[in-house]
Structure formats: C-alpha cells, structure tokens
C-alpha cells in the first residue's frame, strides 16, 4: 500500500550517519490523507519504546516522510522478513 502513494527522496546529513544519506519514502501528509486521519497531533512510537507527539500541522508545513529506504536499502524491522518494507498505521489523537 505505501509504495502506491508515491515516493519522495530526501538527501541530508544527520548526526547518526557519516556524510550525506538518502532517505526514500512516503510523504506523511499524503499518508494521513489516504487513511482519513484527523486530529491535532500524531503519536509516534519507536522500536525502543520512545514515544513523541508531533503536531499534525508539521506534516502539512514541512515535507516529512515515513522513510522506507535508506541509501537504497529497505528499512526493515527484521532483515529478510520484509514483504513490503515497513507496515505501519499512523495513530492520530
């Protein structure tokens, strides 16, 4: 499903990787529209149990992506077990 929403590519530097890194994924604004999400904030959950709330307006004002690939490689939770990169459901409150 996610790949069918169209791809966006961002090249940037981060403190976690050396040099420029290319991220590919779906615009969060497009994903939120597609699933009919509504509300003022989105709660993001990380694999390490970190959570944060993001104002939904940020997804409209900035080209935020749900990165499915980094430098051309699938961002899988368990390598070798991905059928379609990442499967996720945004939670908006």
C-alpha positions, 0 to 999 in steps of 0.5 A: 500500500505505501509504495502506491502513494508515491515516493519522495527522496530526501538527501541530508546529513544527520548526526547518526550517519557519516556524510550525506544519506538518502532517505526514500519514502512516503510523504506523511501528509499524503499518508494521513490523507489516504487513511482519513486521519484527523486530529491535532497531533500524531503519536509516534512510537519507536522500536525502543519504546520512545514515544513523541507527539508531533503536531499534525500541522508539521506534516502539512508545513514541512515535507516529512516522510515515513522513510522506507529506504535508506541509501537504497536499502529497505528499512526493515524491522527484521532483515529478510522478513520484509514483504513490503518494507515497513507496515505501519498505521499512523495513530492520530489523537 
